[in-house]
Amino acid sequence: MSRSLFWLSDEAWAAIEPHLPKNQPGARRVDDRRVISGILHVLKVGCRWCDCPAEYGPSTTIYNRFNRWSRRGFWLKLL
């Protein structure tokens, strides 16, 4: 079964990237573009976080990043 993955375009990434949080404490973040593409995939398709395709990275990373940035108001500021 073929599944369709969502990837941010270069144009979309160029608009988002300057607004990402910088110099955050903790472990080095994994590829932001891949994780944000995964978050948008889950929101677009409506699947559970744990069913997010592995191509986007660990589902716990996708879920935790979405929640952490939601609490900080990142998504509202970005929009």
C-alpha positions as CSV (number, residue, x, y, z in Angstrom):
1,M,0.0,0.0,0.0
2,S,1.4,3.4,-1.0
3,R,1.0,6.3,1.4
4,S,1.3,9.9,0.5
5,L,3.6,11.9,2.7
6,F,3.5,15.6,3.1
7,W,6.8,17.6,2.9
8,L,7.1,21.4,3.3
9,S,8.1,23.1,0.0
10,D,11.3,25.1,-0.1
11,E,9.2,28.2,-0.3
12,A,7.1,27.3,2.8
13,W,10.2,26.3,4.7
14,A,11.9,29.6,3.8
15,A,8.9,31.5,5.4
16,I,8.8,29.3,8.5
17,E,12.5,28.8,9.4
18,P,13.3,32.3,10.5
19,H,10.5,32.1,13.1
20,L,11.7,28.9,14.8
21,P,12.9,29.1,18.4
22,K,16.7,29.5,18.7
23,N,19.1,28.7,21.4
24,Q,16.8,26.5,23.4
25,P,18.2,24.6,26.4
26,G,18.4,20.8,26.2
27,A,19.5,18.3,23.6
28,R,20.2,19.3,20.1
29,R,17.0,19.3,18.1
30,V,16.5,16.9,15.2
31,D,15.7,18.2,11.7
32,D,13.0,20.8,12.2
33,R,11.8,20.7,8.7
34,R,11.2,16.9,8.9
35,V,9.4,17.2,12.3
36,I,7.2,20.1,11.2
37,S,6.3,18.2,8.0
38,G,5.3,15.3,10.3
39,I,3.2,17.5,12.5
40,L,1.4,18.9,9.5
41,H,0.9,15.4,8.1
42,V,-0.8,14.2,11.3
43,L,-3.0,17.3,11.4
44,K,-3.9,17.0,7.7
45,V,-4.5,13.3,7.6
46,G,-6.1,13.0,11.1
47,C,-4.1,10.0,12.1
48,R,-3.0,9.3,15.7
49,W,0.5,10.6,16.6
50,C,1.7,7.1,17.1
51,D,0.7,6.3,13.5
52,C,2.8,9.1,12.0
53,P,5.0,7.6,9.3
54,A,8.6,6.8,10.4
55,E,10.0,9.0,7.6
56,Y,9.2,12.0,9.8
57,G,11.1,10.7,12.7
58,P,10.0,9.2,16.0
59,S,6.3,9.8,16.7
60,T,7.1,10.8,20.3
61,T,9.4,13.6,18.9
62,I,6.6,14.8,16.6
63,Y,4.0,14.7,19.4
64,N,6.3,16.4,22.0
65,R,7.4,19.2,19.7
66,F,3.8,20.0,18.8
67,N,2.7,20.1,22.4
68,R,5.8,22.0,23.6
69,W,5.4,24.6,20.9
70,S,1.7,24.8,21.4
71,R,2.2,25.7,25.1
72,R,4.6,28.4,24.1
73,G,2.2,29.9,21.6
74,F,4.5,29.2,18.7
75,W,1.8,28.1,16.2
76,L,-0.3,31.2,16.9
77,K,2.6,33.5,16.4
78,L,3.6,31.7,13.2
79,L,0.1,32.1,11.8
